[in-house]
Each structure stands twice: as C-alpha cells, then as structure tokens.
Amino acid sequence: PIDKDCDCPTCAKYTRAYLHTTATKETTGCHLITVHNIAFQMRLMLDIRQAIVEDRYPAFIREFMRIRFGKTVPMWIVDALKSVNVDLTVPDSSGYSAEPVADDFQKAPNTWTDE
C-alpha cells in the first residue's frame, strides 16, 4: 500500500507497484491515488482540529514536521512557521530541532533520532 497505516480503499486493495504501473498508463491509477490523497488530507485535518481543540497545535506541527521531514526541513516551511511563532530551529522538550535546507524534496527518508 501507499501507507501501511492508511485504511482508505486504495491502500486496502492495491499495491504501490500496481499503482505505479497504472498511474503511468491509465487514468485509473491516478483516480486511486487521488482517493488516497483525499483520505490523507481528511485525516490530517481531523488531527489538526483535535490538536487545536486540545490546545496543542504548535506541538502537533513540530511532531508532524519531525515525522515527515526528520532533521532537515525545507527553508520555506521553517520561515512560514516562524511567521506564526513556531520555530522549528529551537529544540523542543524532546530535543528535536530542524535544520533548514534549500531543497523542497527529499528522495530518501530523513529520520530524526534523539541519540
């Protein structure tokens, strides 16, 4: 599946290999990927809403960025979050801080550890 933790119909029924093959040749693959993307966005918005209700939105943002980007985060994201008083370059209670980089896309996963 695209995401092993996703319960959308696309992830439940199709493999990454199948989606890659069909997305490059048929519109069906693009439709299936769109279903997954909408499910992801819906879950993200639910999580954001819950974080706001629980008054932990800045911590949610930091955790999301840590999971999504790891130690290096695109500069434009760091700058945008600084403008709303969330500074990823300052270590949090777990010791996580981000290093701004010029790249927008990372080909390999960038994991953060507290070692």
Secondary structure, DSSP 8 states (H G I E B T S, - for coil): ---TT--SHHHHH--HHHHHHHHTT-HHHHHHHHHHHHHHHHHHHHHHHHHHHTT-HHHHHHHHHHHHHTTEEEHHHHHHHHTTT--TTS--TT----EEES-S--SS-------
